[in-house]
Amino acid sequence: MSRYLIHWFPFCSGGLCDRILGLASSICIANLLNMQLLIKWDHADLSEAFTLNRNYNWYFNSIGFRYLDLNNHQLIDYFKRADIITDWSEDNIMLWSNINLFHYMRENAFSEHLFENDHIQDLSNAINKILKEIFIISPEILSTIPKYNIGIHIRTGDKQIYNKENEEYYRNYITETLSKVKNNMVETDLEKSIFISSDCLLTFEIAKEFFKDFKYNQGCIIHTSGEKDKINKEGLYKVFADLLTLCNCQSTLYIGWNSNFSRIASLYNSYRKFICYEYENKMDKIQECSSETLFSYFSWGKYT
């Protein structure tokens, strides 16, 4: 009899890339535990941008399951005390989680043969599976994805949320970030094609002060979390076009510590150079990192 791991996207379960990374970890968990993955998709309608592969959908509450929300610290503590492999041997599982459990299982392997593969590669494979197989992205979007040499992603969302009355705060943040990025480049980098993605339109205006030639995707800015999001076709197309363009940048990716947009792009294509321009509590630090280092660092952040 098949055992199922059901990944649940309930109302307001994070932004798009929070959801993608959570689903990637569920794919890895299902593989480790030899379970069949199903998806329960309960949130804002994003069908303008993609359809879900019907082989991965679950619509009917006909399977007995145990519900897990690993954002709940009591449940995380429970799994620190439990033998997961044994405890889950009979259950179907409905998982509302991100990466917490996958990391715990890897760090506390009950069966060594389950963890022979590199976990970064496992997650990379899962991200590619999601963006190429599970989410069937609109051909209209895919046809607009060019390839650039250098990608820069600047996330300002939380800075805007917490400084609503102080535009100068995140204007300075964008300016300082772009300054650090440009100062890190050599002259030949400036001759390469550059793509910039951001959740703040102000970024693209400020970028004109630093780069003579760069590209960005036109469109309004949206965030795909929350019941009251004003999700529209133009905004959705920009979200997916930005994500896929970053995924396909060919040589160097400049990213900050606090963005799953950045993390997804690094996992999708791990053969590039990654330069982190911002670390938590180390705002002035900029350095090249391996995808392993970046992912390990990110995995402790609040965005997991």
C-alpha positions, -999 to +999 in steps of 0.1 A: +000+000+000+014+034-009+023+059+018+018+096+011+035+128+021+010+156+014+026+190+011-001+216+021+000+251+008-026+267+032-037+303+032-009+327+038+020+302+040+047+326+028+057+341-005+062+322-037+098+312-031+092+303+005+066+279-009+089+265-036+117+259-011+093+242+013+080+220-015+116+211-025+123+199+010+091+179+010+102+162-023+135+153-006+118+140+025+094+119+004+123+104-015+142+096+017+111+079+033+100+062+001+067+080+001+045+093-027+043+131-029+009+148-032+001+185-031-028+203-014-030+238-030-051+262-009-042+298-015-045+326-040-051+316-076-018+319-095-031+300-126-025+330-148+012+322-146+013+284-142-008+253-139+000+224-116+009+190-131-021+170-122+000+140-113+011+159-082-023+172-071-045+160-042-079+174-039-099+150-017-097+145+020-099+108+017-065+098+030-059+095+068-030+117+077-011+132+106-008+170+103+026+186+109+034+223+112+071+225+117+069+263+123+056+251+157+086+248+181+069+221+202+068+199+171+104+206+163+113+196+199+092+165+195+112+154+165+145+160+184+133+133+208+117+109+183+130+082+159+114+098+128+118+068+105+101+044+130+075+069+141+064+076+105+064+040+094+026+036+092+014+072+087+004+093+058+017+128+065+003+162+058+033+186+060+031+223+065+068+231+068+099+245+052+134+231+055+135+225+092+127+188+091+149+179+061+179+195+079+171+176+111+168+143+093+201+148+076+219+158+108+204+129+128+204+101+102+188+070+116+198+050+085+231+061+068+221+048+034+193+073+032+219+102+031+245+090+006+237+119-018+248+155-014+219+174+001+226+205-019+223+184-051+192+168-038+175+202-033+188+215-066+172+185-083+140+192-065+140+229-075+145+219-111+117+194-109+093+220-094+101+247-120+102+223-150+077+196-141+054+203-112+047+240-120+039+241-157+048+278-163+030+297-190+048+295-224+042+332-227+065+337-197+091+311-208+094+327-242+106+360-226+135+345-206+168+356-221+202+347-206+225+372-190+260+369-176+255+387-143+224+387-121+218+410-092+189+405-068+180+431-042+152+424-018+138+454+001+104+441+012+110+439+050+129+472+050+099+489+033+074+472+057+093+483+088+102+518+075+070+528+058+074+564+067+111+566+058+117+561+021+152+575+026+161+544+047+156+519+019+168+543-007+201+544+012+201+506+015+196+502-023+223+528-030+248+512-006+241+477-020+246+487-056+277+506-047+292+475-030+283+453-060+298+477-085+330+481-065+334+443-064+333+441-102+363+443-125+362+464-157+354+434-178+323+426-157+309+460-167+311+450-203+290+419-197+252+417-198+237+425-164+202+417-151+187+433-120+157+419-101+141+436-071+108+440-053+112+478-053+109+498-085+131+524-070+160+500-074+159+503-111+160+541-110+190+541-086+208+514-107+210+539-136+235+559-114+258+529-113+255+509-146+255+524-181+237+493-194+216+468-175+183+450-181+152+444-159+117+431-165+090+457-167+059+454-146+043+461-113+057+446-080+036+421-061+042+397-033+023+364-035+015+359+002-016+369+021-053+368+015-055+404+003-027+404-022-037+422-053-025+395-076-027+404-113-014+390-145+012+416-151+027+413-116+026+375-117+044+374-150+071+397-136+076+375-105+081+344-126+101+361-153+125+376-127+129+343-109+136+323-141+159+350-154+180+349-122+180+311-124+195+313-159+222+339-153+253+323-165+284+335-147+278+355-114+250+360-091+250+388-064+226+380-036+217+390-001+213+366+029+176+372+034+159+361+002+145+328-009+143+343-044+181+343-043+183+309-027+161+293-053+182+308-081+214+295-065+199+260-061+186+259-096+220+266-112+249+258-089+277+261-114+281+299-112+300+322-089+279+335-059+287+367-042+268+376-011+267+414-006+250+413+028+250+390+058+228+393+089+245+416+114+274+419+089+261+445+066+294+456+051+307+421+043+308+411+007+325+378-004+323+350-028+307+318-014+300+283-026+264+273-029+269+249+000+281+278+022+253+301+012+227+275+017+241+265+051+241+301+061+206+308+048+192+277+064+195+293+099+176+324+089+140+332+097+130+328+060+133+290+062 
